[in-house]
Amino acid sequence: MPYCQHCGSPHLDDATFCPQCGSWVGSVGSLPATPVAAARYAGFWPRAGGWLIDQLIIAIPFNIVTDLLVSYNQPTVTTTTDAGNNVHIHWHGDWLTLGLLLLASSVTTWLYSSILQSSSRQATVGQRALGLVITDLDGNRISFARASGRYLATFLTSLTFGIGYLMMIWTKRKQTLQDKIAGTVVIPKRH
């Protein structure tokens, strides 16, 4: 039985138009007996939703723990102008502790993302909640090293003022810059 080249639906041998999509099939001929499913890739909104869920999962416990265990003076920057109209910058507070907290936050996010994306579930909690998985370009599970490289590449993506994230709009496989660098894709989970 021939299949429509546009939608993959079966049609009669002598059909002129596809009964499913209405495309002209008169001289197209037959396609293979089993139509090949086109690869699907996750779009912007499901990925953004998964990211938001993951940020809440990481940030809420991290902030509670740091509020309970870490005491420091919030860093501030002030300026003064002297009589000669010279501006002086004054740094106040505990900048070292702030730097260590930012480092701890980055390490926590890296481990959370890389361990879960390289696990048998192939996704973080937020990605799983929206039915997404991360694979290599052949659809295989990624390693911890590749997941780590993908996470580190998000810093480069951020340096592009968000353009690296928007690349998913025009790339063939809806890949962001970190996906391109790591050789990964985000796809809907197969059930």
Order of alpha helices (4+ residues) and beta strands (2+ residues): alpha-beta-beta-alpha-alpha-beta-alpha-alpha-alpha-beta
